[in-house]
């Protein structure tokens, strides 16, 4: 690797400000603040607005109602079209049966 062109890769403390959840991981993020971690060492500090601890996708708080609503909306939107297609198919089958019945009479 060339020297002087890569950012410093070091351990950083990330803190979720919404619930004070924190963790240490390696990162190249630039920070100005420092914090003393549970092990007594001083680490750079990066504050997060949201993390896996508070994000609705990871906590399970994300509602599935919206998905069900989308499916129902789709069904309502295309219900008339699908009914028309079904009616045409039934009419075609009835016409075939009628033609077969006429052919048998002859």
Helices and strands as residue ranges (DSSP letters): E 10-16, E 21-27, E 33-36, E 42-48, H 56-59, H 65-105
